Amino acid sequence: MAAGFTVEIEQADRPIRVAMGQTILEAALAQGVAYPHGCRSGNCGACKSRLIAGEVDLAPYSDFALGAAERADGLILACRAVPWSDSRIAWLGEDDLIVHPRRHLDCRVVRLDDLTHDIKGVTLEVRAGGPFVFSAGQYAAVRFGDLPARDYSMASTPDEDVLVFHIRHVAGGGASAHVANALRVGDPVSLEGPYGTAYLREGHRGPILAVAGGSGLAPIQSIVETALARGMTQPIAVYLGVRDERDLYHEARFAALAARHGTVRFTPVLSDAAMPTARRMGYVPDAVAADLANLDGFKVYTAGPPVMVDAVRRMVLARGVREADIHADPFFTEAEKAKLGDAA
Ligand SMILES: Cc1cc2nc3c(=O)[nH]c(=O)nc-3n(C[C@H](O)[C@H](O)[C@H](O)COP(=O)(O)OP(=O)(O)OC[C@H]3O[C@@H](n4cnc5c(N)ncnc54)[C@H](O)[C@@H]3O)c2cc1C
């Protein structure tokens, strides 16, 4: 047999053989597998796939096609992926493959809210460049003034007229410090998107577990409210992990959702309470694990600090959730993304 590796593709009826130095997409197409693809040059993301087992090298690709958080989440581009071992991959299924037109929007701040001592609610109205169509759970690259663009998840639902973001002030940060200290109602803001694959799968009928850390509640709120607005009736367990009482927000909002929809349960978990409290204490993945021993059939949405998202991922995998049913958005900062790049 010629030098190379065997690659199993979840959706194909037979494995393919990939020669040394060949990409998975080239080999698949040459061997008659109708692998979804677009530009074949790492720029469009149409061949985005999940690497389930094995090792691949990725030739250079654009950030638009595959974000650092997606790469860290186990996604690859088949058109850039050269295997280094026998591997198993799956292209993102039909249900997963929602591609909304990418827009460049000019917006204006119409409202600012102090959600906690360090999280601002920022509401934008779109002035030009729309319509902005996105799926609940997606994010946009947002630019405040001359500062570099940063990724922020939409907390609003796709059906709302305005776009809402929850932006936490990161110590030493640029964009988030500007939002915390200088942003005013009426300021112009530009935005590009939508991006991201950790969005609500509206066809799913099984239970939903949604775990947020801090401002990770933004995409989780959009997902939960959209699911309810679209008439999804399965149980939805929402957990919000924060350090202390002062970091909690939108508790009343979720309590109202739970009162209106018996299917929703909202559990705040404090990891580092300074005062005695009747609230649930501990690390949020541990609280979920204590409550839900078997997660078979669940879909899991999780967003927030990368360490927490990773812990949630490992915990739910151990409790029977399939990799394909985990939709995670680790909120990597630029410094953390650079570290990932160095480690690659
Ligand atoms: C997909 C995605 C969605 C996100 N959604 C949200 C959201 O909804 N809400 C939210 O609050 N955040 C979200 N984030 C995080 C957000 O994008 C920003 O990373 C965060 O707001 C910090 O940006 P900043 O410009 O304030 O900080 P930066 O200027 O990027 O600095 C961040 C940290 O890195 C340090 N730093 C900066 N430069 C360097 C360097 N060269 N070397 C070492 N350290 C350095 C800074 O001191 C600071 O501590 C998301 C991130 C991703 C990837």
The ligand as an SDF file (V2000), in Angstrom:
LIG
                    3D

 53 58  0  0  0  0  0  0  0  0999 V2000
  -15.9760   33.6630   20.4620 C   0  0  0  0  0  0  0  0  0  0  0  0
  -15.7810   34.6710   21.5760 C   0  0  0  0  0  0  0  0  0  0  0  0
  -16.8740   35.2980   22.1460 C   0  0  0  0  0  0  0  0  0  0  0  0
  -16.6930   36.2060   23.1770 C   0  0  0  0  0  0  0  0  0  0  0  0
  -17.7930   36.7770   23.7450 N   0  0  0  0  0  0  0  0  0  0  0  0
  -17.6420   37.5990   24.7950 C   0  0  0  0  0  0  0  0  0  0  0  0
  -18.7930   38.1610   25.4460 C   0  0  0  0  0  0  0  0  0  0  0  0
  -19.9440   37.9600   25.0350 O   0  0  0  0  0  0  0  0  0  0  0  0
  -18.5820   38.9590   26.5180 N   0  0  0  0  0  0  0  0  0  0  0  0
  -17.3170   39.2210   27.0030 C   0  0  0  0  0  0  0  0  0  0  0  0
  -17.2060   39.9300   28.0020 O   0  0  0  0  0  0  0  0  0  0  0  0
  -16.2120   38.7090   26.3930 N   0  0  0  0  0  0  0  0  0  0  0  0
  -16.3520   37.9170   25.2980 C   0  0  0  0  0  0  0  0  0  0  0  0
  -15.2340   37.4270   24.6720 N   0  0  0  0  0  0  0  0  0  0  0  0
  -13.8720   37.9250   25.0780 C   0  0  0  0  0  0  0  0  0  0  0  0
  -13.5670   39.2240   24.2820 C   0  0  0  0  0  0  0  0  0  0  0  0
  -13.4660   38.9170   22.8970 O   0  0  0  0  0  0  0  0  0  0  0  0
  -12.2390   39.9040   24.6510 C   0  0  0  0  0  0  0  0  0  0  0  0
  -11.1860   38.9790   24.5870 O   0  0  0  0  0  0  0  0  0  0  0  0
  -12.2550   40.5520   26.0330 C   0  0  0  0  0  0  0  0  0  0  0  0
  -13.3180   41.4900   26.1340 O   0  0  0  0  0  0  0  0  0  0  0  0
  -10.9310   41.2760   26.2820 C   0  0  0  0  0  0  0  0  0  0  0  0
  -10.7160   42.2260   25.2760 O   0  0  0  0  0  0  0  0  0  0  0  0
   -9.9180   43.5810   25.5840 P   0  0  0  0  0  0  0  0  0  0  0  0
   -9.6630   44.2850   24.2880 O   0  0  0  0  0  0  0  0  0  0  0  0
  -10.5680   44.3380   26.6730 O   0  0  0  0  0  0  0  0  0  0  0  0
   -8.5720   43.0240   26.1940 O   0  0  0  0  0  0  0  0  0  0  0  0
   -7.1720   42.8090   25.4640 P   0  0  0  0  0  0  0  0  0  0  0  0
   -6.5810   44.1130   25.1360 O   0  0  0  0  0  0  0  0  0  0  0  0
   -7.3360   41.8160   24.3810 O   0  0  0  0  0  0  0  0  0  0  0  0
   -6.3780   42.1830   26.6850 O   0  0  0  0  0  0  0  0  0  0  0  0
   -6.8420   40.9850   27.3170 C   0  0  0  0  0  0  0  0  0  0  0  0
   -5.8550   40.5370   28.4010 C   0  0  0  0  0  0  0  0  0  0  0  0
   -4.6510   40.1610   27.7910 O   0  0  0  0  0  0  0  0  0  0  0  0
   -3.5830   40.9560   28.3040 C   0  0  0  0  0  0  0  0  0  0  0  0
   -2.7460   41.2450   27.1630 N   0  0  0  0  0  0  0  0  0  0  0  0
   -3.0010   42.0850   26.1430 C   0  0  0  0  0  0  0  0  0  0  0  0
   -2.0200   42.0490   25.2560 N   0  0  0  0  0  0  0  0  0  0  0  0
   -1.1080   41.1670   25.7280 C   0  0  0  0  0  0  0  0  0  0  0  0
    0.1340   40.6820   25.2520 C   0  0  0  0  0  0  0  0  0  0  0  0
    0.6570   41.1210   24.1110 N   0  0  0  0  0  0  0  0  0  0  0  0
    0.7940   39.7690   25.9890 N   0  0  0  0  0  0  0  0  0  0  0  0
    0.2920   39.3160   27.1520 C   0  0  0  0  0  0  0  0  0  0  0  0
   -0.8810   39.7520   27.6580 N   0  0  0  0  0  0  0  0  0  0  0  0
   -1.5610   40.6510   26.9480 C   0  0  0  0  0  0  0  0  0  0  0  0
   -4.2190   42.1820   28.9220 C   0  0  0  0  0  0  0  0  0  0  0  0
   -3.4740   42.7130   29.9720 O   0  0  0  0  0  0  0  0  0  0  0  0
   -5.5290   41.6320   29.3980 C   0  0  0  0  0  0  0  0  0  0  0  0
   -5.3720   41.0410   30.6680 O   0  0  0  0  0  0  0  0  0  0  0  0
  -15.3790   36.5160   23.6430 C   0  0  0  0  0  0  0  0  0  0  0  0
  -14.2830   35.8940   23.0490 C   0  0  0  0  0  0  0  0  0  0  0  0
  -14.4640   34.9780   22.0420 C   0  0  0  0  0  0  0  0  0  0  0  0
  -13.2580   34.3180   21.4140 C   0  0  0  0  0  0  0  0  0  0  0  0
  1  2  1  0
  2  3  1  0
  2 52  2  0
  3  4  2  0
  4  5  1  0
  4 50  1  0
  5  6  2  0
  6  7  1  0
  6 13  1  0
  7  8  2  0
  7  9  1  0
  9 10  1  0
 10 11  2  0
 10 12  1  0
 12 13  2  0
 13 14  1  0
 14 15  1  0
 14 50  1  0
 15 16  1  0
 16 17  1  0
 16 18  1  0
 18 19  1  0
 18 20  1  0
 20 21  1  0
 20 22  1  0
 22 23  1  0
 23 24  1  0
 24 25  2  0
 24 26  1  0
 24 27  1  0
 27 28  1  0
 28 29  2  0
 28 30  1  0
 28 31  1  0
 31 32  1  0
 32 33  1  0
 33 34  1  0
 33 48  1  0
 34 35  1  0
 35 36  1  0
 35 46  1  0
 36 37  1  0
 36 45  1  0
 37 38  2  0
 38 39  1  0
 39 40  1  0
 39 45  2  0
 40 41  1  0
 40 42  2  0
 42 43  1  0
 43 44  2  0
 44 45  1  0
 46 47  1  0
 46 48  1  0
 48 49  1  0
 50 51  2  0
 51 52  1  0
 52 53  1  0
M  END
$$$$
